[in-house]
Amino acid sequence: MWSKIYNKSLSTALLIIMPLFLQSCTTINPATGQRDFTPFMSPAKELSIGKEAHPGILQQNGGTYKDEKVNQYVNNLGQRLVANSELKDYPFTFTVLDTPLVNAFALPGGYVYVTRGILSMVNSESALASVVGHEIGHVTARHSAKRYNNQMLAGLGAAVLGVASGDSAVANSLNQGAQVYLMSYSRNQEYQSDELGVRYSSRAGYDPYAAADMLSSLDADHKLQLILADRAGEPVQSDFFSTHPNTQDRVTRAFSAASQTQIPQNSRNRNQSVFYNTIDGMMWGDDPKQGVIKGREFVHPVMKLKFTAPENYVLQNSAEAVLAKGTGAAEGSVVIFSGASMKDMTIREYGRKIWEAYEIKKPMEGVQDIKVNDMNAVTGYATTTINNVNYIARLVAIQHSGENAYQFLMLTPQSKYESLSASLQRMSYSFDKISQTEADQIKGRKLRIVTVQSNDTIESIANIMAFEDYKVERFVALNGLKEGQKLTNGQRLKIIVMEQ
């Protein structure tokens, strides 16, 4: 009884104090004109968070793209936009990441990133300004600080009511509701950042209408990637749209924001020529030094290995691992491929070490020594539960050469294991070494700029593209065109060719 009285008094006191606390910590944000309440994250903390996270971002995304011309160009454009923002004296850092993933994002403290993947999809300097300006908008509007602050407040408010009711379930349910609210608020933040990006790009002399065109181009490319992955029509997020929710309404809003600048359409040069001169020759797709995906096959010329994923699996390469995601009948199945040193270990000891590193709670069962193309290997499995779904986790670890070992961790829904296990086994047994001659033949792709001649068509130029399928569709998406569109003599366009 005494406890209930104490809890009620505490919750009442907190409910009285909190509004006063909110009011005392509120300031006006010069970028948004709205009141900022961020007592849990100061500007100094934002700087600290960005600086601390920056090395990890580089490590996870292939590092900085090693082309000084491209990096300097993006930095100069970014600083020009910053000079036209409300934080013109803020220490922004702009980085081009060496990854083919199509993405752009910002960390607290002014750390802004664009990938070479998204640079390949941009069709003018004004379009790039809309992307970079959007990310600057996240920083000037202090969206990261607000999200963090709202999470803290949601937890605090739920805790207060949980104390008052004496029921922790109330607090838990309110926290879940707060997460739903924060997800919807993130979409509003995206709208706001689009508007700020248009503001900064128009102030800096760029064409503000490029923002809506850029969003449309990214959406068209996303739909093409779903077709290439045999997932047409599925509501799957691309790398860009997983962090930047997309709707047709967002494109419309971006166009409306451009109209509100009262700058007439087509009145500003989008500086396409300068941008194209900068990216001409830029690497496209996987860097051969990090391994190359060719359809369902992964080949690594430095590590001298290859394997083939089963049908209905899509490969995605990163600096740390290769991911194979199941689609269609294999939906929900995931394979993680990576490697490490097995110095002073047997392949069994290595397998056990890797199993522990993945933190699978149950010990491996059915451990067997096997051979994979004359290489020593070990396999084992266990049942596990992930998000209330039962999975079979199977590890296949293979001694490649000397101290180098690689492994497949296969996570398959238990309900699909019987139908998928044979194809996953074939994948692990497809792992093999490649010769130096084979390695030397693996070439990357580059982006090149071509000029349209009088008799050129979309089909004739697309035929040059270094792909075996969907040449026209890839070319159209790359250049923000429409199929059947007539080309203009002297028009400059992007194509993808094999590296010589």
TILOTOR-141143 format. One line per field, with one value per residue (C-alpha): residue number from 1; x, y, z. Coordinates in steps of 0.05 Angstrom, whole numbers, plus 5000, padded with zeros to 4 digits. Each point is the difference from the previous one (the first is absolute). Example, Ala and Ser with C-alpha at 12.3 -4.5 7.8 and 13.67 -1.06 7.14 Angstrom:
seq: [1_2]
east: [5246_5027]
north: [4910_5069]
up: [5156_4987]
END
This chain:
seq: [1_2_3_4_5_6_7_8_9_10_11_12_13_14_15_16_17_18_19_20_21_22_23_24_25_26_27_28_29_30_31_32_33_34_35_36_37_38_39_40_41_42_43_44_45_46_47_48_49_50_51_52_53_54_55_56_57_58_59_60_61_62_63_64_65_66_67_68_69_70_71_72_73_74_75_76_77_78_79_80_81_82_83_84_85_86_87_88_89_90_91_92_93_94_95_96_97_98_99_100_101_102_103_104_105_106_107_108_109_110_111_112_113_114_115_116_117_118_119_120_121_122_123_124_125_126_127_128_129_130_131_132_133_134_135_136_137_138_139_140_141_142_143_144_145_146_147_148_149_150_151_152_153_154_155_156_157_158_159_160_161_162_163_164_165_166_167_168_169_170_171_172_173_174_175_176_177_178_179_180_181_182_183_184_185_186_187_188_189_190_191_192_193_194_195_196_197_198_199_200_201_202_203_204_205_206_207_208_209_210_211_212_213_214_215_216_217_218_219_220_221_222_223_224_225_226_227_228_229_230_231_232_233_234_235_236_237_238_239_240_241_242_243_244_245_246_247_248_249_250_251_252_253_254_255_256_257_258_259_260_261_262_263_264_265_266_267_268_269_270_271_272_273_274_275_276_277_278_279_280_281_282_283_284_285_286_287_288_289_290_291_292_293_294_295_296_297_298_299_300_301_302_303_304_305_306_307_308_309_310_311_312_313_314_315_316_317_318_319_320_321_322_323_324_325_326_327_328_329_330_331_332_333_334_335_336_337_338_339_340_341_342_343_344_345_346_347_348_349_350_351_352_353_354_355_356_357_358_359_360_361_362_363_364_365_366_367_368_369_370_371_372_373_374_375_376_377_378_379_380_381_382_383_384_385_386_387_388_389_390_391_392_393_394_395_396_397_398_399_400_401_402_403_404_405_406_407_408_409_410_411_412_413_414_415_416_417_418_419_420_421_422_423_424_425_426_427_428_429_430_431_432_433_434_435_436_437_438_439_440_441_442_443_444_445_446_447_448_449_450_451_452_453_454_455_456_457_458_459_460_461_462_463_464_465_466_467_468_469_470_471_472_473_474_475_476_477_478_479_480_481_482_483_484_485_486_487_488_489_490_491_492_493_494_495_496_497_498_499_500]
east: [5000_5055_5035_4938_4994_5074_4995_4939_5034_5062_4962_4959_5063_5032_4938_5002_5075_5005_4961_5043_5062_4975_4988_5068_5039_4964_5034_4980_5035_5021_4994_4929_4972_4974_5014_5055_4998_5063_5023_5029_5045_5038_5035_5066_4976_4978_5070_5029_4953_5016_5075_4997_4957_5037_5056_4948_4960_5063_5017_4930_4995_5066_5035_5006_4997_5071_4991_5020_4964_4933_5010_5021_4941_4950_5033_4999_4927_4983_5036_4965_4933_5022_5018_4927_4972_4984_5064_5050_5055_4987_5058_4967_5039_4982_5022_4991_4996_5031_4938_4953_4939_4954_4996_5012_4994_5024_5024_4993_5056_4998_5028_4968_5011_4984_5019_5030_4938_4954_5048_4991_4925_5006_4991_5022_5035_4932_4974_5061_4988_4929_5028_5055_4955_4948_5053_5024_4927_4999_5058_4974_4931_5035_4958_5047_4998_4924_4992_5046_4965_4931_5022_5026_4936_4955_5038_4996_4926_4984_5042_4961_4933_5026_5021_4932_4962_5048_4998_5063_4956_4971_5070_5018_4937_5010_5072_4977_4950_5054_5042_4943_4992_5075_4998_4945_5035_5062_4960_4984_5073_5014_4950_5032_5070_4976_4974_5065_5040_4960_5011_5076_5008_4959_5037_5066_4978_4978_4936_4952_4956_5055_4980_4934_5033_5054_4949_4963_5066_5017_4931_5005_5068_4972_4943_5051_5042_4938_4989_5073_4992_4935_4961_4959_4941_5026_5002_5074_5043_5063_5061_4980_4926_5011_5026_4961_4927_4973_4930_4973_4977_5073_5016_4940_5021_5071_4972_4954_5058_5038_4940_4996_5070_4967_5059_4971_5009_5058_5028_5064_5055_5004_5075_4996_5064_5043_4972_5008_5072_5013_4970_5024_5042_4973_4996_4931_4974_5046_5074_5037_5046_4940_4971_4951_4928_4981_4928_4997_5076_5049_5073_5057_5065_5043_4976_4997_4932_4931_4931_4930_4937_4937_4942_4954_5059_5027_5073_5023_5073_5031_5069_4986_4957_4959_4926_4953_4926_4945_4943_4935_4998_5064_4973_5027_5062_5068_5071_5061_5067_5065_5069_5055_5067_5003_5072_5018_4931_4971_4940_4956_5028_4990_4928_4985_5032_4957_4938_5014_5014_4930_4972_4953_4975_4998_5063_5011_4969_5018_5071_5033_5068_4989_5038_4981_5037_5059_5001_4991_4934_4953_4924_4949_4932_4951_4929_4991_4946_5003_4942_4955_5015_5035_5063_5051_5070_5052_5074_5048_5072_5053_5076_5017_5076_5052_4970_4942_4931_4930_4930_4927_4950_4932_4938_4938_4929_4986_4936_5041_5062_4980_4986_5063_5053_5022_5012_5037_5044_5016_5020_5050_5028_5007_5053_5066_5068_5016_5066_5042_4981_4926_5012_5035_4939_4953_4988_4957_4953_5007_4952_5014_4968_4982_4973_4939_5011_4946_4979_5005_4939_4990_5005_5065_5036_4972_5030_5069_4983_5044_4942_4970_4927_4953_5047_4947_4967_5067_5020_4933_5002_5073_4984_4931_4969_4934_4998_4987_5025_5035_5072_5029_5062_5056_4965_5047_4981_5029_5018_5033_5059_5050_5066_5058]
north: [5000_5048_4983_5018_5067_5014_4981_5044_5059_4990_4996_5062_5039_4979_5018_5070_5010_4973_5057_5051_4962_4998_5075_5017_4959_5026_5042_5023_4962_5051_4949_4977_5059_4948_4991_4950_4961_4957_4998_4930_5018_5066_5026_4981_4929_4997_5018_4947_4946_5015_5001_4935_4964_5024_4947_4944_5028_5000_4929_4973_5035_4986_5063_5066_4995_5009_5053_5069_5035_4969_5011_5073_5013_4973_5037_5066_4991_4982_5060_5046_4974_5007_5073_5010_4964_5025_4965_5032_4999_4927_4950_4955_4940_4971_4929_4958_4927_4946_4956_4985_5005_5057_5042_5066_5016_5046_4991_5050_5051_5015_4935_4991_4940_4984_4934_4993_4958_5059_5045_4954_5012_5076_5036_5071_5044_5028_4929_4985_5066_4976_4935_5033_5058_4951_4968_5069_5013_4940_5032_5072_4976_4957_4940_4950_5039_5004_4926_4983_5050_4974_4929_5022_5038_4943_4953_5050_5013_4926_4988_5054_4970_4930_5023_5032_4937_4952_4961_4993_4974_5070_5029_4947_5010_5076_4992_4958_5053_5053_4961_5000_5075_5011_4960_5043_5063_4978_5008_5072_5011_4977_5050_5055_4981_5000_5071_5022_4968_5039_5063_4992_4978_5058_5050_4972_5011_4929_4979_4982_4958_4948_4973_4971_4972_4967_4966_4974_4973_4964_4970_4976_4968_4967_4968_4975_4968_4963_4974_4978_4964_4967_5039_5047_5030_4984_5057_4989_5059_5018_5024_5073_4991_4957_5064_5049_4978_5013_5015_5035_5053_5014_5013_5046_5037_5010_5030_5045_5024_5017_5039_5039_5028_5038_4980_4984_4929_4990_5069_4973_4958_4934_4996_4930_5008_5017_4942_4950_5021_4985_4930_4977_4938_4989_4928_4969_4940_4955_5016_4937_5007_4988_4944_5002_4976_4971_4979_4946_4990_5034_5002_5030_5009_5019_4944_4954_4969_4993_4972_5000_5018_4959_5024_5049_5030_5070_5015_5065_5015_5043_5011_4951_4944_4976_4994_4953_5017_4952_5023_4968_4928_5014_5063_5007_4959_5035_4977_5039_4985_5026_4977_5007_4972_4930_5006_4946_4968_4939_5011_4971_5049_5056_4980_4999_5069_5028_4969_5035_5066_4998_4991_4943_4979_4925_4958_4970_4932_4947_5026_4966_5005_5005_5017_5057_4995_4966_5053_4981_5024_4991_5008_5000_5028_5020_5025_5072_5052_5069_5049_4943_4959_4932_4995_4947_5031_4961_5016_4976_5021_4985_5003_5036_5003_5006_5040_5027_4972_5021_4982_5000_5013_4979_5023_4964_5003_4930_4996_5008_4961_4935_5035_5044_4957_4964_5066_5030_4938_5008_5073_4979_4946_5051_5036_4991_5031_5039_5004_5063_4998_5001_5055_5043_4995_5030_5072_5053_5049_5074_5057_5037_5061_4997_5052_4984_5000_5015_4927_4976_4972_4975_4928_5012_5033_4951_4943_5025_4989_4946_4955_4936_5018_5059_5047_5050_5000_5011_5056_5035_4997_5022_5063_5017_4989_4969_4940_5024_5070_5033_5021_5067_5008_5022_4975_4970_4935_4948_4929_4943_4965_4947_5024_4991]
up: [5000_5019_4935_4959_5035_4988_4927_4990_5033_4957_4935_5018_5016_4934_4960_5031_4991_4929_4965_5036_4979_4928_4998_5030_4948_4938_4946_4930_4944_4946_4944_5016_5039_5049_5074_5014_5064_5004_5073_4990_4941_4998_4936_5033_5009_4927_4979_5046_4974_4927_5012_5038_4949_4938_4999_5006_4942_4956_5021_4985_4932_4965_5025_4963_4924_4976_4947_5025_4942_5020_5074_4992_4954_5050_5057_4962_4982_5072_5029_4950_5025_5073_4987_4979_5061_5071_5025_4952_5053_5021_4987_4948_4973_4931_4981_4937_5021_4956_4995_4943_5046_4980_5063_5035_5073_5056_5071_5057_5000_4926_4972_4931_4955_4928_4967_4931_4987_5008_4961_4940_5003_5002_4934_5016_5051_5021_5012_5044_5037_5016_5030_5040_5020_5026_5046_5023_5017_5047_5038_5001_5023_5053_4982_5033_5064_4998_4987_5057_5045_4983_5015_5067_5016_4977_5046_5058_4990_4997_5062_5038_4982_5013_5070_5011_4980_5031_4935_4957_4942_4993_4991_4950_4958_5000_4978_4941_4982_5004_4951_4950_5008_4989_4936_4972_5023_4962_4935_5021_5012_4929_4973_5040_4977_4927_5010_5033_4944_4949_5041_5004_4927_4973_5044_4973_4928_4982_4966_5056_4954_4995_5068_4976_4938_5042_5045_4939_4970_5065_5003_4928_5014_5063_4960_4948_5055_5024_4929_4995_5067_4976_5052_4957_5036_5070_5050_5014_5021_4963_5038_4988_5014_5062_5034_4957_4995_4930_4976_4939_5049_5016_4927_4995_5064_4974_4935_5040_5043_4937_4973_5064_4988_4941_4956_4931_4974_4951_5018_5031_4970_5038_4987_4971_4960_5060_5040_4943_4989_5074_5002_4931_5013_5071_5023_4994_5039_5040_5007_4976_5060_5044_4958_4942_4994_4932_5004_5053_5000_5047_4978_5039_4960_5060_5046_4939_5014_4971_5017_4970_5039_4988_4957_5037_5038_4987_5017_5033_5012_5055_5029_5056_4970_4942_5014_4961_5013_4981_4956_4978_5026_5039_5034_5071_4987_5007_4988_5027_4967_5031_5020_5052_5021_5029_5025_5050_4993_4968_4955_5055_5051_4950_4988_5074_5008_4944_5029_5066_4965_4968_5070_4983_5068_4987_4988_4931_4989_4949_4991_4940_4966_4925_4937_4953_4934_5036_5055_5073_5028_5058_5006_5056_5017_5055_5006_5022_5006_4968_5009_5022_4937_5005_4957_4983_5005_4962_4996_4946_5014_4947_5003_4935_5002_5055_5058_4958_5014_4978_5023_4980_5056_4974_5037_4972_5027_5028_4959_4935_5019_4966_4933_5002_5033_4936_4962_5059_5003_4925_5015_5054_4954_4943_5042_4963_4987_4937_4964_4990_4926_5019_5050_4948_4955_5051_4982_5032_4965_4990_4985_4936_4968_4926_4952_4958_4925_4948_4988_5072_5037_5071_4973_4961_5059_5051_4959_5021_5074_5033_5021_4972_5014_5009_4963_4979_5069_5035_4952_5007_5076_5003_4960_5027_4931_4977_4953_4929_5015_4941_5011_4979_4958_5047_5063_5052_5033_5047_4982_5038_4967_5021_5029_4951]
END
